[in-house]
Every structure is written in structure tokens, then in C-alpha cells.
Amino acid sequence: MIQLEERDQTLLDLIRHAHLLIINKEEAQDLCACGLEEMDPLLRTMQELGPKTVMITNGREGAWGTQDGDIYHAPMFPGERVEATGAGDAFSSGVLAALIAEQPLRAALAWGSVNAASVVQYIGPQRGLLTRTQLSARLAEHPEYSVQAL
């Protein structure tokens, strides 16, 4: 098993060739061994490892993403949080669904946030996962929600 804080060369090689890296803040800090707290430099440090697109999640604080020099912040999507198991996986699956649908980074962050917010309303990692239609409906129910360019 590879531990992030050990900065294993195999892991770094894989990341160097990745197009997309989705990681939580604690994992990013372990991987860079840099102690960075601010998201902007942490995103850029992760991107220097090779991926074109980097997204960092941070629980209730939301998620950040960078691509082509642009940085965005997606706040936590509205909803009751019962239990966080599966939130990261749900976020990642929402992001991937958006990117497969050729949506821009800003939309991918929103899709991931909506999917994660749905999953944390239930106990367990799968209940609450949304279809594309359900995801679009949730976004339409909250027109005030937006992903901000930084």
C-alpha cells in the first residue's frame, strides 16, 4: 500500500501522467509535504506535480478546482448532513459525469458538490447518488447556488 506522506515515486509518476487529480485537503498536504493551508498555493503545488486539472475537497468548506490558470470555489451545496461516508466518492463521480458530458470545470465542481450533498443526507456511501436528471433538478431548485471564479 502506498502512503501519500511517503511521496512514493510510483505514485508521483502516476500523478505526473494524470489529466485529473481529485484529492482532499489533508491528502494534498500529505502529498506535497509542504504544510500549505491556503487553497490557491495548494492547488498550484498539486498542479506542478503534473495534472492539467486539480480539484481539492475540504468537507463543509466546499471544493476548489483549477485548470488553465483559472481557479474556482464551489461552496457546500445546501442540504442536511447526516453522515459523510461516501461524500468524496460521490463528489468525484459527479465531477467525472460532468467532464464526460463535456461540461466546463465550473459545472463539474457544481455537479460534484450536488452529488456529494445528496449522499451525506443518508447513512452509507451509495444511497442518495443522483442520476443526471436528478442532479439537474437539484441545481434548478437552488438558483442561488453558484461556483465562484477566484
PyRosetta script that sets phi, psi and omega in degrees:
from pyrosetta import init, pose_from_sequence

init()
pose = pose_from_sequence("MIQLEERDQTLLDLIRHAHLLIINKEEAQDLCACGLEEMDPLLRTMQELGPKTVMITNGREGAWGTQDGDIYHAPMFPGERVEATGAGDAFSSGVLAALIAEQPLRAALAWGSVNAASVVQYIGPQRGLLTRTQLSARLAEHPEYSVQAL")
pose.set_psi(1, 136.4)
pose.set_omega(1, 180.0)
pose.set_phi(2, -93.8)
pose.set_psi(2, 130.0)
pose.set_omega(2, 176.8)
pose.set_phi(3, -101.8)
pose.set_psi(3, 130.9)
pose.set_omega(3, -176.6)
pose.set_phi(4, -56.3)
pose.set_psi(4, -44.6)
pose.set_omega(4, -175.5)
pose.set_phi(5, -66.1)
pose.set_psi(5, -15.5)
pose.set_omega(5, 177.6)
pose.set_phi(6, -81.5)
pose.set_psi(6, -10.6)
pose.set_omega(6, 178.3)
pose.set_phi(7, 50.0)
pose.set_psi(7, 47.6)
pose.set_omega(7, 179.3)
pose.set_phi(8, -55.3)
pose.set_psi(8, 134.8)
pose.set_omega(8, -177.0)
pose.set_phi(9, -62.0)
pose.set_psi(9, -35.5)
pose.set_omega(9, 177.7)
pose.set_phi(10, -61.4)
pose.set_psi(10, -44.6)
pose.set_omega(10, 178.5)
pose.set_phi(11, -63.7)
pose.set_psi(11, -45.0)
pose.set_omega(11, 179.4)
pose.set_phi(12, -62.5)
pose.set_psi(12, -37.4)
pose.set_omega(12, 176.5)
pose.set_phi(13, -64.2)
pose.set_psi(13, -42.3)
pose.set_omega(13, 177.9)
pose.set_phi(14, -62.2)
pose.set_psi(14, -45.4)
pose.set_omega(14, -180.0)
pose.set_phi(15, -64.0)
pose.set_psi(15, -38.4)
pose.set_omega(15, -179.7)
pose.set_phi(16, -59.6)
pose.set_psi(16, -31.7)
pose.set_omega(16, -178.0)
pose.set_phi(17, -95.5)
pose.set_psi(17, -2.0)
pose.set_omega(17, -178.4)
pose.set_phi(18, -77.1)
pose.set_psi(18, 145.9)
pose.set_omega(18, 173.0)
pose.set_phi(19, -86.8)
pose.set_psi(19, -30.3)
pose.set_omega(19, -175.3)
pose.set_phi(20, -135.6)
pose.set_psi(20, 132.0)
pose.set_omega(20, 174.0)
pose.set_phi(21, -124.5)
pose.set_psi(21, 120.2)
pose.set_omega(21, 173.6)
pose.set_phi(22, -115.1)
pose.set_psi(22, 123.4)
pose.set_omega(22, -171.6)
pose.set_phi(23, -150.2)
pose.set_psi(23, 152.1)
pose.set_omega(23, 175.9)
pose.set_phi(24, -88.1)
pose.set_psi(24, 167.3)
pose.set_omega(24, -173.5)
pose.set_phi(25, -60.2)
pose.set_psi(25, -44.4)
pose.set_omega(25, -179.2)
pose.set_phi(26, -62.0)
pose.set_psi(26, -42.4)
pose.set_omega(26, 177.8)
pose.set_phi(27, -64.0)
pose.set_psi(27, -40.9)
pose.set_omega(27, 179.2)
pose.set_phi(28, -62.9)
pose.set_psi(28, -42.3)
pose.set_omega(28, 178.5)
pose.set_phi(29, -64.7)
pose.set_psi(29, -39.5)
pose.set_omega(29, 176.7)
pose.set_phi(30, -64.4)
pose.set_psi(30, -43.3)
pose.set_omega(30, -176.6)
pose.set_phi(31, -65.9)
pose.set_psi(31, -42.3)
pose.set_omega(31, -178.0)
pose.set_phi(32, -84.2)
pose.set_psi(32, -16.3)
pose.set_omega(32, -178.7)
pose.set_phi(33, 50.0)
pose.set_psi(33, 40.9)
pose.set_omega(33, -172.3)
pose.set_phi(34, -115.8)
pose.set_psi(34, -13.8)
pose.set_omega(34, 179.5)
pose.set_phi(35, 69.5)
pose.set_psi(35, 14.9)
pose.set_omega(35, -179.7)
pose.set_phi(36, -68.4)
pose.set_psi(36, 134.7)
pose.set_omega(36, 177.6)
pose.set_phi(37, -104.4)
pose.set_psi(37, -35.9)
pose.set_omega(37, -178.4)
pose.set_phi(38, -74.1)
pose.set_psi(38, 139.0)
pose.set_omega(38, -173.7)
pose.set_phi(39, -69.9)
pose.set_psi(39, -39.7)
pose.set_omega(39, -177.6)
pose.set_phi(40, -56.2)
pose.set_psi(40, -55.6)
pose.set_omega(40, 179.0)
pose.set_phi(41, -66.5)
pose.set_psi(41, -29.4)
pose.set_omega(41, 178.2)
pose.set_phi(42, -67.9)
pose.set_psi(42, -42.4)
pose.set_omega(42, 175.7)
pose.set_phi(43, -59.2)
pose.set_psi(43, -46.8)
pose.set_omega(43, -177.6)
pose.set_phi(44, -65.7)
pose.set_psi(44, -37.8)
pose.set_omega(44, 177.7)
pose.set_phi(45, -64.0)
pose.set_psi(45, -42.2)
pose.set_omega(45, 177.5)
pose.set_phi(46, -64.7)
pose.set_psi(46, -38.6)
pose.set_omega(46, -179.7)
pose.set_phi(47, -67.9)
pose.set_psi(47, -31.6)
pose.set_omega(47, 177.5)
pose.set_phi(48, -64.0)
pose.set_psi(48, -18.3)
pose.set_omega(48, 176.8)
pose.set_phi(49, -74.6)
pose.set_psi(49, -12.7)
pose.set_omega(49, 175.0)
pose.set_phi(50, 135.9)
pose.set_psi(50, -35.8)
pose.set_omega(50, -175.7)
pose.set_phi(51, -65.6)
pose.set_psi(51, 142.3)
pose.set_omega(51, 176.9)
pose.set_phi(52, -70.0)
pose.set_psi(52, -38.6)
pose.set_omega(52, -177.8)
pose.set_phi(53, -121.9)
pose.set_psi(53, 132.1)
pose.set_omega(53, 178.4)
pose.set_phi(54, -128.9)
pose.set_psi(54, 135.3)
pose.set_omega(54, 173.7)
pose.set_phi(55, -128.0)
pose.set_psi(55, 134.0)
pose.set_omega(55, 178.7)
pose.set_phi(56, -123.3)
pose.set_psi(56, 125.6)
pose.set_omega(56, 177.7)
pose.set_phi(57, -97.5)
pose.set_psi(57, 152.6)
pose.set_omega(57, 178.8)
pose.set_phi(58, -148.0)
pose.set_psi(58, 56.1)
pose.set_omega(58, 174.1)
pose.set_phi(59, 52.6)
pose.set_psi(59, -128.3)
pose.set_omega(59, -176.4)
pose.set_phi(60, -65.3)
pose.set_psi(60, -15.9)
pose.set_omega(60, 178.5)
pose.set_phi(61, -79.0)
pose.set_psi(61, -13.8)
pose.set_omega(61, 178.4)
pose.set_phi(62, 101.1)
pose.set_psi(62, -153.1)
pose.set_omega(62, -177.0)
pose.set_phi(63, -138.6)
pose.set_psi(63, 152.4)
pose.set_omega(63, 178.3)
pose.set_phi(64, -124.2)
pose.set_psi(64, 151.0)
pose.set_omega(64, 177.4)
pose.set_phi(65, -144.6)
pose.set_psi(65, 150.2)
pose.set_omega(65, 176.5)
pose.set_phi(66, -138.7)
pose.set_psi(66, 144.5)
pose.set_omega(66, 178.3)
pose.set_phi(67, -163.3)
pose.set_psi(67, 135.1)
pose.set_omega(67, 177.4)
pose.set_phi(68, 51.9)
pose.set_psi(68, 36.3)
pose.set_omega(68, 177.0)
pose.set_phi(69, 84.5)
pose.set_psi(69, -10.4)
pose.set_omega(69, 178.3)
pose.set_phi(70, -89.3)
pose.set_psi(70, 142.5)
pose.set_omega(70, 177.7)
pose.set_phi(71, -125.3)
pose.set_psi(71, 135.9)
pose.set_omega(71, -179.8)
pose.set_phi(72, -129.6)
pose.set_psi(72, 151.4)
pose.set_omega(72, 173.6)
pose.set_phi(73, -123.0)
pose.set_psi(73, 129.3)
pose.set_omega(73, 174.6)
pose.set_phi(74, -109.5)
pose.set_psi(74, 110.0)
pose.set_omega(74, 176.7)
pose.set_phi(75, -66.3)
pose.set_psi(75, 165.0)
pose.set_omega(75, 176.9)
pose.set_phi(76, -60.2)
pose.set_psi(76, 133.0)
pose.set_omega(76, -180.0)
pose.set_phi(77, -70.9)
pose.set_psi(77, 142.8)
pose.set_omega(77, -178.1)
pose.set_phi(78, -58.2)
pose.set_psi(78, 142.9)
pose.set_omega(78, 177.1)
pose.set_phi(79, 153.6)
pose.set_psi(79, 161.6)
pose.set_omega(79, 179.1)
pose.set_phi(80, -78.7)
pose.set_psi(80, 134.9)
pose.set_omega(80, 178.3)
pose.set_phi(81, -104.1)
pose.set_psi(81, 114.6)
pose.set_omega(81, 179.8)
pose.set_phi(82, -96.8)
pose.set_psi(82, -46.7)
pose.set_omega(82, -176.9)
pose.set_phi(83, -159.0)
pose.set_psi(83, 138.9)
pose.set_omega(83, -169.6)
pose.set_phi(84, -91.1)
pose.set_psi(84, -1.9)
pose.set_omega(84, -179.3)
pose.set_phi(85, -57.9)
pose.set_psi(85, 127.3)
pose.set_omega(85, 177.8)
pose.set_phi(86, 90.8)
pose.set_psi(86, -4.4)
pose.set_omega(86, -177.2)
pose.set_phi(87, -60.8)
pose.set_psi(87, -44.6)
pose.set_omega(87, -179.3)
pose.set_phi(88, -65.0)
pose.set_psi(88, -42.0)
pose.set_omega(88, 178.0)
pose.set_phi(89, -66.1)
pose.set_psi(89, -39.9)
pose.set_omega(89, 178.5)
pose.set_phi(90, -65.4)
pose.set_psi(90, -40.2)
pose.set_omega(90, 176.5)
pose.set_phi(91, -59.9)
pose.set_psi(91, -49.1)
pose.set_omega(91, -178.2)
pose.set_phi(92, -61.3)
pose.set_psi(92, -40.8)
pose.set_omega(92, -179.6)
pose.set_phi(93, -68.2)
pose.set_psi(93, -35.2)
pose.set_omega(93, 175.3)
pose.set_phi(94, -65.6)
pose.set_psi(94, -42.9)
pose.set_omega(94, 177.1)
pose.set_phi(95, -60.2)
pose.set_psi(95, -49.3)
pose.set_omega(95, -178.6)
pose.set_phi(96, -62.6)
pose.set_psi(96, -39.4)
pose.set_omega(96, 177.5)
pose.set_phi(97, -60.5)
pose.set_psi(97, -42.5)
pose.set_omega(97, 179.1)
pose.set_phi(98, -65.1)
pose.set_psi(98, -44.5)
pose.set_omega(98, -178.7)
pose.set_phi(99, -66.9)
pose.set_psi(99, -37.9)
pose.set_omega(99, 176.1)
pose.set_phi(100, -63.4)
pose.set_psi(100, -35.3)
pose.set_omega(100, 178.0)
pose.set_phi(101, -80.5)
pose.set_psi(101, 8.9)
pose.set_omega(101, 177.4)
pose.set_phi(102, 61.6)
pose.set_psi(102, 36.1)
pose.set_omega(102, 175.3)
pose.set_phi(103, -84.3)
pose.set_psi(103, 153.5)
pose.set_omega(103, 177.8)
pose.set_phi(104, -72.5)
pose.set_psi(104, 168.4)
pose.set_omega(104, -177.5)
pose.set_phi(105, -55.0)
pose.set_psi(105, -43.3)
pose.set_omega(105, -179.2)
pose.set_phi(106, -57.6)
pose.set_psi(106, -45.3)
pose.set_omega(106, 178.8)
pose.set_phi(107, -67.2)
pose.set_psi(107, -38.4)
pose.set_omega(107, 179.6)
pose.set_phi(108, -61.2)
pose.set_psi(108, -41.2)
pose.set_omega(108, 176.9)
pose.set_phi(109, -63.0)
pose.set_psi(109, -40.8)
pose.set_omega(109, 179.0)
pose.set_phi(110, -65.3)
pose.set_psi(110, -47.5)
pose.set_omega(110, -179.8)
pose.set_phi(111, -59.1)
pose.set_psi(111, -43.8)
pose.set_omega(111, 179.0)
pose.set_phi(112, -62.8)
pose.set_psi(112, -41.9)
pose.set_omega(112, -179.1)
pose.set_phi(113, -66.4)
pose.set_psi(113, -41.1)
pose.set_omega(113, 178.4)
pose.set_phi(114, -63.9)
pose.set_psi(114, -45.4)
pose.set_omega(114, -179.1)
pose.set_phi(115, -64.2)
pose.set_psi(115, -42.9)
pose.set_omega(115, 178.6)
pose.set_phi(116, -63.8)
pose.set_psi(116, -42.8)
pose.set_omega(116, -179.7)
pose.set_phi(117, -62.7)
pose.set_psi(117, -33.1)
pose.set_omega(117, 178.4)
pose.set_phi(118, -69.9)
pose.set_psi(118, -42.7)
pose.set_omega(118, -178.0)
pose.set_phi(119, -66.2)
pose.set_psi(119, -37.6)
pose.set_omega(119, -176.8)
pose.set_phi(120, -73.8)
pose.set_psi(120, -4.1)
pose.set_omega(120, 176.1)
pose.set_phi(121, -80.0)
pose.set_psi(121, -4.9)
pose.set_omega(121, -176.9)
pose.set_phi(122, -131.0)
pose.set_psi(122, 164.1)
pose.set_omega(122, 173.7)
pose.set_phi(123, -87.4)
pose.set_psi(123, 128.8)
pose.set_omega(123, 179.6)
pose.set_phi(124, 106.3)
pose.set_psi(124, 162.6)
pose.set_omega(124, -170.3)
pose.set_phi(125, -87.4)
pose.set_psi(125, -10.0)
pose.set_omega(125, -173.4)
pose.set_phi(126, -115.9)
pose.set_psi(126, -34.6)
pose.set_omega(126, 180.0)
pose.set_phi(127, -61.0)
pose.set_psi(127, 131.9)
pose.set_omega(127, -179.2)
pose.set_phi(128, 101.9)
pose.set_psi(128, -10.3)
pose.set_omega(128, 176.2)
pose.set_phi(129, -60.4)
pose.set_psi(129, 137.1)
pose.set_omega(129, -172.7)
pose.set_phi(130, -103.1)
pose.set_psi(130, 148.6)
pose.set_omega(130, 168.5)
pose.set_phi(131, -80.8)
pose.set_psi(131, 169.8)
pose.set_omega(131, 179.1)
pose.set_phi(132, -61.2)
pose.set_psi(132, -40.1)
pose.set_omega(132, 179.0)
pose.set_phi(133, -63.8)
pose.set_psi(133, -44.2)
pose.set_omega(133, 178.5)
pose.set_phi(134, -64.7)
pose.set_psi(134, -39.4)
pose.set_omega(134, 179.2)
pose.set_phi(135, -61.8)
pose.set_psi(135, -47.2)
pose.set_omega(135, 178.7)
pose.set_phi(136, -61.4)
pose.set_psi(136, -39.5)
pose.set_omega(136, 179.2)
pose.set_phi(137, -64.7)
pose.set_psi(137, -42.0)
pose.set_omega(137, 178.7)
pose.set_phi(138, -62.3)
pose.set_psi(138, -42.4)
pose.set_omega(138, 177.6)
pose.set_phi(139, -62.8)
pose.set_psi(139, -41.0)
pose.set_omega(139, 179.9)
pose.set_phi(140, -65.4)
pose.set_psi(140, -30.8)
pose.set_omega(140, 178.5)
pose.set_phi(141, -70.7)
pose.set_psi(141, -17.5)
pose.set_omega(141, -177.2)
pose.set_phi(142, -128.9)
pose.set_psi(142, 69.4)
pose.set_omega(142, -178.3)
pose.set_phi(143, -63.6)
pose.set_psi(143, -17.3)
pose.set_omega(143, 178.8)
pose.set_phi(144, -75.3)
pose.set_psi(144, -16.9)
pose.set_omega(144, -178.2)
pose.set_phi(145, -76.0)
pose.set_psi(145, 131.5)
pose.set_omega(145, 176.8)
pose.set_phi(146, -150.4)
pose.set_psi(146, 150.9)
pose.set_omega(146, 174.6)
pose.set_phi(147, -93.3)
pose.set_psi(147, 126.4)
pose.set_omega(147, -173.4)
pose.set_phi(148, -99.1)
pose.set_psi(148, 136.7)
pose.set_omega(148, 170.4)
pose.set_phi(149, -77.1)
pose.set_psi(149, 137.8)
pose.set_omega(149, 179.9)
pose.set_phi(150, -106.8)
pose.dump_pdb("model.pdb")
